[in-house]
């Protein structure tokens, strides 16, 4: 397989990356599953996951899609036709993880929020995570506009405008 088509970026806030913190806080099996899915599914398919069992657009949250992880790392790798390292054993343990994402620029996926739906399957928790993802996306877009405005202000001459 050639390199991934999409670049994954972790949303950053106050020097932290909430989705990376979520990933690292999972038990080993779920952490391996999410890492394998991000590297081998989302990084290759990007928003294309929305046309599959891996994802869907979130109603009422423009620009945000849900990435769904339902298998252990060994199963994910096997399904993608990739070799499964010895240390990754297929298991019957339940994996039900969600990561909320936003695609932008030249094939970049921003990872906004994530949670373990298997531990907390309630609609209340799902809606709270969607709200969190929307808030983070709003803040991120504001930061992008501010950076663009700042960059646009540099290097412009204050002389006469040419037409």
Secondary structure, 3 states (H helix, E strand, C coil): CCCCCCEEEECCECCECHHHHHHHHCCHHHHHHHHHHHHHHHHHHHHHHHHCCCEEECCCCCCCEEEEECCCHHHHHHHCCCCCCCCCCCCCCCCCEEEEEEEECCCEEEEEEEEECCCCCCHHHHHHHHHHHHHHHHHHHHHHHHHHHHHHHCCCCCCCCCC
